[in-house]
Amino acid sequence: MTEQTARQQGAALQKGAATEDRQEKKTAQAEASAKHREDGVPQQELERFARFLLPKIQAFYQSEEGQRLFEEWKKKQRGDRDLAGSASFTK
């Protein structure tokens, strides 16, 4: 076997291996995108919705109204926890 033939065969093997790697990667991506959660919603769609919704949620909580409502919610949570704690002492 000549050196040139060996190089050509080596290059062909490398090209074939790279093609197989790409095919495996595509197959793995297809399997991941085809996965559904128990509720039947594809994981890819949930992630797309999350990317859409997250900036809107962040903007709301950064607004004055969002911060005010969050503070009200925290006060209510503290009050509910205090009531639950005092109820356990009365038993």
Protein Blocks (a to p, Z undefined) as FASTA:
>chain_A
ZZklmmmmmmmmmmmmmmmmmmmmmmmmmmmmmpccfkopafklmmmmmmmmmmmmmmmm
mpmklmmmmmmmmmmmmmmmmmmmmmmmmZZ
